[in-house]
Amino acid sequence: MRSAEDHRQEAPLNVSCMIITVSDTRTPDNDASGKLMRQLLEEGGFEVVQYMIVKDDYDQIRQLLREAASDRSIEAVLLSGGTGISPRDTTYEAVRSLLNKEMPGFGEIFRYLSFTEDIGSAAILSRAIAGTISNMAVFSMPGSQAAVKLAMERIVIPELRHVIREMNKL
């Protein structure tokens, strides 16, 4: 039986990514989480082909994800923000409504790591989610720098190539 490490060895070296910051207040100048995400992706050898900030609006997020899924140059979309439980937080609903396949382990592991390493029981407030839309991977995480750092360093960067490999195998 082949191991996950064997699969990682067969994964593509390059993955083209889109970063979406979901926020009603951030701009390119003060989007520290978006900048951190870009930095971590580029340091990990990934290509950032698009970056944008979008208001926390269900329809706008869905439209962006549909457009990204139809763009063959985008293999993965990483969103930060809008994953809480306030009335304005709609990222989870927008992402989930479009997923073909959900990867529940992403949210589960993210919340576990948040609980044990960072914020304790407040981790239950996070609605981090991941999955696939068409032939594109999607990872949605909270918008704080600490959350982005945790998700990217501990889950996304180590597994993104593997995820793309699995999505593309016949």
C-alpha positions in Angstrom: 0.0 0.0 0.0 1.3 3.4 -0.9 1.7 6.0 1.7 0.7 9.7 1.8 4.4 10.5 1.6 4.6 8.5 -1.7 1.7 10.6 -3.0 3.4 13.8 -2.0 6.5 12.7 -4.0 4.3 12.4 -7.1 2.5 15.8 -6.5 3.0 18.7 -8.9 5.8 21.1 -8.0 3.9 24.2 -9.0 0.4 25.1 -7.9 -1.2 28.4 -9.0 -3.2 30.1 -6.3 -5.7 32.9 -5.8 -5.9 34.7 -2.5 -9.2 36.3 -1.4 -9.4 38.4 1.7 -13.0 38.7 2.9 -13.4 42.0 4.8 -15.5 45.1 5.0 -12.6 47.2 6.3 -9.3 45.9 4.9 -7.4 47.5 2.0 -4.3 46.3 0.1 -2.3 48.5 2.4 -3.6 47.1 5.8 -4.3 43.5 4.8 -1.7 41.9 6.9 -3.3 38.5 6.7 -3.4 38.6 2.9 0.2 39.7 2.8 1.2 36.9 5.2 -0.7 34.3 3.1 1.1 35.5 -0.1 4.5 35.4 1.7 4.0 31.9 3.0 2.8 30.6 -0.4 5.7 32.1 -2.3 8.2 30.9 0.3 6.6 27.4 -0.1 7.2 27.5 -3.9 3.6 28.2 -4.9 2.6 30.8 -7.5 0.1 33.5 -6.5 -1.7 34.4 -9.8 -4.4 36.6 -8.3 -5.1 38.5 -5.1 -8.2 40.5 -4.2 -10.2 41.9 -1.3 -13.9 41.4 -1.3 -16.7 42.6 1.0 -18.2 40.0 3.2 -21.1 39.5 0.8 -22.5 36.0 0.1 -23.3 36.6 -3.6 -20.1 38.4 -4.3 -18.0 35.6 -2.7 -19.9 32.9 -4.7 -19.5 34.8 -7.9 -15.7 35.1 -7.4 -15.4 31.4 -6.6 -17.4 30.5 -9.7 -15.2 32.7 -11.8 -12.1 31.2 -10.3 -13.3 27.7 -10.9 -13.9 28.5 -14.6 -10.3 29.9 -14.9 -8.0 27.0 -15.7 -5.0 29.0 -14.5 -6.3 28.8 -10.9 -5.8 25.5 -9.1 -6.4 26.6 -5.5 -8.3 29.5 -3.8 -7.4 30.5 -0.3 -9.8 32.7 1.6 -9.3 34.5 4.8 -12.0 36.2 6.8 -15.8 35.9 7.3 -15.7 32.5 9.0 -17.1 33.5 12.4 -20.7 33.5 13.6 -21.6 37.2 13.5 -24.4 38.1 11.2 -22.0 39.6 8.6 -19.9 36.4 8.4 -21.1 34.7 5.2 -17.9 33.1 3.8 -18.7 29.7 5.2 -22.1 29.6 3.7 -20.9 30.9 0.3 -18.0 28.4 0.1 -20.0 25.4 1.3 -22.9 26.1 -1.1 -20.5 25.5 -4.1 -18.4 22.6 -2.9 -18.5 19.4 -4.9 -16.5 17.6 -2.2 -15.9 18.8 1.3 -12.6 18.1 3.2 -14.0 18.1 6.7 -10.6 17.3 8.1 -9.3 20.8 7.4 -11.8 22.5 9.7 -11.5 19.7 12.3 -7.7 19.9 12.4 -7.7 23.7 12.3 -10.0 23.9 15.2 -8.0 21.3 17.1 -4.8 23.1 16.6 -6.4 26.4 17.5 -7.7 24.9 20.7 -4.5 23.2 21.8 -2.0 25.9 20.6 -3.7 29.2 20.6 -7.1 30.2 21.6 -8.5 27.4 23.7 -12.3 26.8 23.7 -12.9 29.9 21.6 -11.9 27.6 18.7 -15.5 26.4 18.5 -16.4 29.8 16.9 -14.3 29.1 13.8 -16.1 27.8 10.7 -12.9 27.0 8.7 -13.8 24.9 5.7 -12.1 23.3 2.7 -13.1 21.2 -0.3 -13.2 21.2 -4.1 -15.2 23.3 -6.6 -14.9 21.7 -10.0 -11.2 21.0 -10.4 -10.1 23.6 -7.9 -9.1 23.3 -4.2 -10.6 25.8 -1.8 -9.4 26.6 1.7 -11.3 29.1 3.9 -9.9 30.2 7.2 -10.4 33.0 9.7 -8.9 36.4 8.9 -6.6 36.9 11.8 -2.8 36.7 11.2 -2.5 34.0 13.8 -5.2 31.9 12.2 -3.7 32.4 8.7 -0.2 31.5 10.0 -1.5 28.4 11.8 -3.6 27.1 8.9 -1.0 27.8 6.2 2.1 26.5 8.1 0.5 23.5 9.7 -2.1 22.3 7.1 -2.3 24.1 3.7 1.4 24.4 2.8 2.3 20.8 3.8 -0.7 19.3 1.9 -1.6 21.6 -1.0 0.4 19.8 -3.6 -0.9 16.5 -2.4 -4.5 17.8 -2.6 -3.9 18.9 -6.2 -2.4 15.5 -7.0 -5.4 13.7 -5.6 -7.9 16.0 -7.5 -6.1 15.4 -10.8 -5.5 11.6 -10.7 -7.6 9.4 -12.9 
